[in-house]
Amino acid sequence: MPNTIIIGSGSYLPNRVIGRDFFLDSEFYTDEGVKIDKPVEETIAKFVEITEIENRRFIDEDLSNSQIGFEAAKIAIADANVDQEELDYIIYASNFGEVTTNGYVDFMPTMAARVKNKLGIKNRKCITYDMIFGCPGWVEAMILADNLIKANVAKTILVIGAETLSRVTDPHDRNRMIFADGAGAVVVKATDEENVGIIAHNTICDNGPELNYLANGPSINEESDQTRLFVRMQGRKIYEYALKNVPGAIKETIEDAKLSIEDIDKILIHQANAKMDYAMIDRLHKLYDVKDYDHSVSPMTVQDLGNTSVATIPTMFDLIIKGKMEGHTFKDKGNIVMTSVGAGMNINAIVYKFP
């Protein structure tokens, strides 16, 4: 049975850096629709204190989700040094597809098909899929790619994660300061080498009471346009759910790979917000009775790039492997975990061993 290895990566970071001053003219409301009566500066400062998100990136008005996904894909294909006509699949993870500047969401044609078109690929047997799976979408797309390769259905696959969340956030919701835009992509390929690449993966879908922890809804300001839908997030419930469920899911995946926490060099966790990520990694180590550990095991980009949903992990992977993330490298033949949690609620994890 073949294994799945990453042979190239790319990312796109928008040029527009959005700091706290961008939100100074905001009029924020509570989740119950009550105007927050404290100074905006105080609300912003408290947000930064909790999430550590000081900056984020927004795309320019003339760009789109598929365009930044295409830019990341081009870099990944060049980095992989493969003929794009040999791609068997393009799998594109996003939550909102192509979003116009006025918030119109468009998934037809698929995002993957749009990127294939932009790349100019003529191969009619190059199949284009979209993966809509919440923030864990890119990790799940990698799991799908691994399954296709192990089933001998495909040999080379382009996996993209891209989002333009700046266009789907409620201007009256404090949570809008979490979200950002970006894209990441990798090319994966089948190999006959044993015990390399994706050596274990795990997915959990809790779709009961958790279903609407992350969903779409109208503005929390009832006096504004109620016809447009925005990201609605029950932050406290998501935090509690993640801390309760994600560490165990990661541990199970590590055990499926017949490894322990000491064998893991890096944990690329979805960049939701710093407080939640720190807590999940800390709780994971406690499951192994480890109290003190090197916190560099879990790199963080959320402070400067914000939460780009499906793009956070592939972007981080690309930055580290290209030597663009100070203080972080991947060990030769080392093991890393890629893991995410998000709308559904869905959780997934991959253990990846470098060949």
C-alpha positions in Angstrom: 0.0 0.0 0.0 1.5 3.4 -1.0 2.1 6.2 1.5 1.4 9.9 1.1 4.2 12.4 1.3 4.3 16.2 0.9 6.6 17.2 -2.0 5.9 20.9 -2.3 4.1 23.7 -0.5 3.1 27.3 -1.0 1.2 30.1 0.7 -0.3 33.5 0.1 -0.3 36.2 2.8 -2.3 39.4 1.8 -0.3 42.6 1.8 -2.9 44.6 3.9 -1.9 44.4 7.6 -4.9 45.2 9.8 -4.0 46.4 13.3 -6.2 47.4 16.2 -6.6 50.9 15.0 -8.7 49.6 12.1 -11.5 48.8 14.5 -11.6 52.1 16.4 -14.7 53.4 14.6 -16.6 50.1 15.4 -19.9 50.0 17.3 -19.9 46.7 19.1 -22.9 44.8 20.5 -23.2 41.8 22.8 -24.4 38.4 21.6 -27.8 39.4 23.0 -27.9 42.5 20.7 -27.2 45.1 23.4 -24.8 47.9 22.5 -21.6 47.7 24.5 -21.4 51.0 26.4 -17.6 51.0 27.2 -15.0 52.7 25.1 -14.1 50.8 21.9 -10.4 51.1 22.9 -11.1 49.1 26.0 -13.0 46.4 24.1 -10.1 46.1 21.6 -7.5 45.9 24.4 -9.4 43.2 26.2 -9.7 41.2 23.0 -5.9 41.4 22.3 -5.2 40.4 25.9 -7.4 37.2 25.5 -6.5 36.2 22.0 -3.1 37.7 21.5 -4.2 38.7 18.0 -2.6 42.1 17.4 -2.6 42.0 13.6 -4.3 40.1 10.8 -4.3 40.2 7.0 -7.1 41.2 4.6 -7.2 40.9 0.9 -7.6 43.8 -1.4 -11.0 44.4 -3.0 -9.8 43.3 -6.4 -8.8 39.9 -5.1 -10.9 36.8 -4.4 -10.7 33.5 -2.6 -9.9 31.5 -5.7 -7.3 34.0 -6.7 -5.3 33.7 -3.5 -5.8 29.9 -3.6 -4.4 29.9 -7.1 -1.4 32.0 -6.0 -0.6 29.5 -3.2 -1.1 26.6 -5.6 1.3 28.0 -8.2 4.0 28.2 -5.6 3.3 24.7 -4.3 3.4 23.1 -7.8 6.7 24.9 -8.6 8.1 23.8 -5.3 7.1 20.2 -6.0 8.7 20.4 -9.4 5.8 18.4 -11.0 4.0 18.8 -14.3 0.6 20.2 -13.3 -1.0 18.1 -16.0 -0.2 15.1 -14.0 -2.3 16.1 -11.0 -5.0 13.5 -10.5 -7.1 15.6 -8.1 -7.4 19.2 -6.8 -9.1 19.4 -3.4 -10.0 22.9 -2.2 -11.0 23.5 1.4 -13.0 26.6 2.3 -16.2 27.5 4.3 -17.6 30.3 2.2 -16.3 29.7 -1.3 -16.0 32.8 -3.5 -17.1 35.8 -1.5 -17.8 39.1 -3.2 -17.0 42.4 -1.5 -20.7 42.8 -0.5 -20.7 39.3 1.2 -22.3 37.2 -1.6 -21.2 33.6 -1.2 -20.7 31.6 -4.4 -19.7 27.9 -4.7 -20.7 27.2 -8.3 -18.5 26.4 -10.1 -16.4 24.8 -7.3 -13.4 26.5 -6.0 -11.2 23.6 -7.1 -12.6 23.9 -10.6 -11.8 27.7 -10.7 -8.2 27.0 -9.6 -7.8 24.3 -12.3 -9.1 26.9 -14.8 -6.7 29.6 -13.6 -3.8 27.1 -13.7 -4.7 26.3 -17.3 -4.8 22.6 -16.7 -6.1 20.7 -19.8 -6.2 17.2 -18.3 -9.9 16.2 -18.2 -9.1 13.4 -15.8 -7.8 15.9 -13.1 -10.8 15.8 -10.8 -11.8 18.9 -8.8 -13.4 18.6 -5.3 -14.4 21.1 -2.7 -14.1 20.2 1.0 -16.5 22.1 3.3 -15.7 20.9 6.8 -15.3 23.9 9.0 -11.9 25.0 10.0 -10.6 21.4 9.9 -11.3 21.4 6.2 -7.7 21.4 5.0 -6.7 18.6 7.3 -9.7 16.6 6.2 -8.8 17.2 2.6 -5.3 15.8 3.4 -7.0 12.8 4.9 -9.1 12.4 1.8 -6.0 12.7 -0.4 -4.3 10.0 1.7 -7.3 7.7 1.3 -7.3 8.2 -2.5 -3.6 7.5 -2.7 -3.8 4.4 -0.5 -6.7 3.1 -2.6 -4.4 3.5 -5.7 -7.0 5.9 -7.2 -4.5 8.8 -7.4 -0.7 9.4 -7.3 -0.4 13.2 -7.2 -2.9 15.6 -5.5 -3.0 19.4 -5.0 -4.6 20.2 -1.6 -5.5 23.9 -1.0 -7.0 25.7 2.0 -8.0 29.3 1.5 -10.5 31.7 3.1 -11.5 35.4 2.9 -13.2 35.7 6.3 -12.9 39.5 6.3 -16.0 39.5 3.9 -18.3 37.4 6.1 -17.9 39.0 9.5 -20.4 41.2 11.3 -19.1 44.7 11.8 -20.9 44.9 15.1 -19.5 41.6 16.5 -16.3 41.7 18.6 -15.4 38.3 17.1 -14.7 39.9 13.8 -11.3 40.9 15.1 -10.3 37.2 15.2 -10.8 36.4 11.5 -8.5 37.1 8.5 -7.7 36.1 5.0 -5.0 33.8 3.6 -4.2 30.7 1.6 -2.0 27.7 1.8 -1.4 24.7 -0.4 0.6 21.5 -0.7 1.3 18.9 -3.4 1.2 15.3 -2.1 2.4 12.2 -3.9 2.3 8.5 -3.5 5.5 6.7 -2.4 6.4 3.1 -1.9 8.7 4.0 1.0 7.5 2.5 4.2 6.5 4.3 7.4 6.7 7.8 6.0 4.2 10.6 5.2 0.7 10.4 6.8 1.2 7.4 9.1 -2.0 8.0 11.1 -5.1 10.1 11.1 -8.3 10.5 13.1 -11.6 12.4 12.5 -14.5 13.1 15.0 -17.8 14.6 14.1 -20.1 15.8 16.9 -23.2 17.1 15.2 -25.7 17.1 18.1 -26.0 20.0 20.5 -22.7 21.2 19.1 -24.1 21.8 15.6 -24.6 25.6 16.0 -21.6 26.5 18.1 -20.3 28.0 14.8 -23.0 28.9 12.2 -24.2 31.7 9.9 -26.7 34.3 11.2 -27.8 37.9 10.8 -26.1 40.9 12.4 -26.3 41.1 16.2 -27.3 44.7 15.7 -31.1 44.4 14.9 -31.2 47.8 13.4 -28.8 46.9 10.6 -29.5 44.8 7.5 -30.9 41.5 8.7 -30.9 39.8 5.3 -27.2 39.3 5.1 -25.6 36.3 7.0 -22.4 36.5 9.0 -20.2 34.1 11.0 -21.8 33.6 14.4 -19.7 32.0 17.1 -20.5 30.8 20.6 -17.0 31.4 21.9 -17.4 30.0 25.4 -19.0 26.8 24.3 -16.4 26.3 21.5 -13.6 26.8 24.1 -15.1 24.3 26.5 -15.8 21.7 23.7 -12.2 22.1 22.3 -10.5 21.6 25.6 -12.6 18.6 26.4 -12.3 16.8 23.1 -9.3 17.9 21.1 -6.4 16.7 23.3 -7.8 13.2 23.5 -8.3 13.1 19.7 -4.6 14.1 19.2 -3.4 11.5 21.7 -5.4 8.8 20.0 -3.9 9.6 16.7 -0.3 9.7 18.1 -1.0 6.2 19.7 -2.4 5.0 16.3 1.0 5.9 14.9 2.6 3.9 17.7 4.3 6.9 19.0 4.3 9.0 22.2 4.3 12.7 22.9 8.1 12.7 23.2 8.3 11.5 19.6 6.5 14.5 18.3 8.7 17.4 17.2 6.0 20.0 16.2 2.2 20.3 16.7 0.7 22.4 14.0 -2.7 23.3 15.6 -5.4 25.3 14.0 -4.8 29.0 14.9 -8.1 29.7 16.5 -7.0 32.1 19.2 -3.9 31.9 21.4 -5.6 31.3 24.7 -7.5 28.2 23.4 -4.5 26.8 21.6 -2.2 27.1 24.6 -4.8 25.4 26.7 -5.3 22.5 24.3 -1.6 21.8 24.0 -1.2 22.0 27.8 -4.0 19.6 28.4 -2.6 17.2 25.7 0.7 17.0 27.7 -1.2 16.5 30.9 -2.7 13.4 29.4 0.8 12.1 29.2 1.6 13.3 32.8 3.9 15.9 31.3 3.9 19.2 33.3 6.9 21.0 31.8 7.6 21.0 28.1 9.2 23.1 25.4 6.3 25.4 24.3 8.1 25.8 20.9 6.6 22.4 20.1 3.5 24.3 19.1 4.3 27.2 16.7 1.9 30.2 16.7 1.0 32.5 13.8 -2.4 33.8 15.0 -0.8 36.9 16.7 0.2 38.4 13.4 -1.9 36.6 10.8 -5.2 36.1 12.7 -7.5 33.1 12.2 -7.7 32.2 8.5 -9.7 29.0 9.2 -8.6 26.3 6.7 -5.5 28.2 5.7 -3.8 28.4 9.1 -2.1 25.0 9.1 -0.9 24.8 5.5 0.3 28.4 5.8 2.3 27.6 8.9 3.7 24.4 7.3 4.9 26.4 4.3 6.5 29.2 6.5 8.4 26.7 8.6 9.6 24.4 5.8 10.8 27.5 3.9 12.7 28.9 6.9 10.4 31.9 7.2 9.2 31.4 10.8 11.9 32.4 13.2 12.9 29.8 15.8 11.1 27.0 14.1 12.3 24.2 11.8 11.3 20.6 11.0 13.6 17.8 12.0 15.0 15.5 9.4 12.8 12.4 9.4 10.9 13.9 12.3 7.3 13.5 13.3 4.7 16.3 13.4 1.0 16.5 14.2 -1.5 18.6 12.2 -4.8 19.1 14.0 -7.9 21.3 13.9 -11.3 21.9 15.4 -14.2 23.8 14.0 -17.7 24.1 12.7 -19.8 21.0 12.9 -18.3 20.5 15.5 -15.5 18.6 13.8 -12.1 17.5 15.0 -9.3 15.9 13.1 -5.6 15.1 13.4 -2.8 13.7 11.3 0.6 12.3 12.3 3.1 13.0 9.5 6.6 11.6 9.3 9.1 13.3 7.0 10.7 10.9 4.6 
